[in-house]
C-alpha cells in the first residue's frame, strides 16, 4: 500500500512532467495559435512561422500529455486545446514575467492576453469588447 508521501511524490512527478511539456518556447507558440480555436497543422505553420515537421512534433507531444485533442476530417487533422487550464496558466505566467521583466503596461497586457480564452465558437466580438474596455482604462 502506498503511503501519503509516495502518493505525493507520484503527483509531483506528474506535475513536473506537465511543466516540462510547457517548457519549450515553440510548443508555447503552437499552443498560443490553438487558443484562437481549432486549427490544422498548415494553419498553425502559417500563424507561427514554424516548419511543418516541427509543428507536427510539438503537437504530438501536446497530444500525448492531454493538452490538445485532435479530430480527423477526410484527409485533414484538426487540433484544439482540450485542457482550458493550460492557457489560463500560460496567461498568468506571461503576465507575471512581463511585469517582473518589463513593467510596461501595454506590452504586459499583450503578453497576458497572448493565451486568450480558448475559443470554442464565434466569441471574437466579446474578446474585442474586453480589449477595448481595457484600453479605455489604460491597462
N, C-alpha and C positions, 0 to 999 in steps of 0.2 A: 504494500500500500504506500502511495506517495505521501510524503509529508507536505505540510504547507510550504516549507522552504523549497522543496523540489518543484512544487507546482508553480511557485513564484518564479523560479529560475526558468521554467519552461515558457511562461508568459513573457518574461523579459527577453529571452532569446527570440521569440516571435516578434516582439516589438522592435528589437534591433534589426531583424531581417526586413521588416516593413520600412524602417528608416533607411536601410541600405539600398532598397529599391529606389527610393526617392532621392538618393544622394548623387544622382547623375544629372548634370545640367541638361543634356539633350533629352533625357526622359522627362524632365520638367517642362521643356518646350513642347514636347509631344502632348503631354497631359494638359498643358495650357490650351493648345489647339482644340483638344477634345472637350474642354469646358464650354466651348461655343456650340456644342451639340454633336450629334453623330457625324462621323467623318470616314471617308475611305482613306486608304494609305496615300493615294495620289493627292488628295486634297491636303492631307497633313504635310506631305512633301512640299507642296506649293506654299502653304502657310508658314512653314518653319524654315525652309531652305535647306533642310537636311536630306541627304540622299535616301533613296527608296530602301536599299538594303539596311541602312542604319535605322530608319523609322520602323521597318518590319521587325528588326531585332528588339528594339525597345518596346514595341507593342506586345511582342511575345512575353517579355519579362513582366510587363504590367498586367497582362492577362493571367500569367501563372500565379501572380500574387493576388488576384481577385480585384484589382483596382480598375481594370477596364473589362468590358464584355464585348463580344463580337457576334455578328449575325451575318449569314451569307444570303445574298440576293442575286440569283443567277451566278455570274462569274465575278461579282464584286463582294468584298467583305467590308462591312461597316463596323466601326469601333465606337464605343461610347463609354463615358465614365460610369462605372457601376457602383462606386462607393462614394457617396456625396461627402463623406467625412474628409477624404483626401484633399479636395480643392479648398475646403474651409481651413484645413491645417496649413496648406501651402500659402493661402492668402494671409493667414495670421503670421506665419514665419516671415513672409516677404515684407509685411508691414513692420514687423519688429526690427528686422535687419536694416531696412531702408531708414527707419527712424534713427537707429543707432549709428549708422554709417553716414547718412546723407543729411537728415534733418530738414530737407527741403520739402515743403508740404505738397507741391504739385507732383514731384517725382515719387514721393512716398505714396500719394493717392494712386498713382499709376501702378506702382508695384503691388499695393494692397488689392487692387481690383484686377490684377493680371489673371488671377484664378477666380474669375467671377462665378456667380451662381451657375450651377450646371443647368444648361438649357435642355429642357425636355420637349419644347414646342415653341410656339411663337411668343416669346417673352421679351424680345428685344426692346419693345417700346417701354416696358417697365424699367429695364436697365438704363435706358436713355433718360427717362424721367428722374431716376435716382441720381444719375450722374449730373444732370442739370441742377437738381436741388443742392447737391454737394458743392458744385462750382459756385452757386449763388451765395452759399455760406462761407466760401473762401477756404474750404477744407483742403 
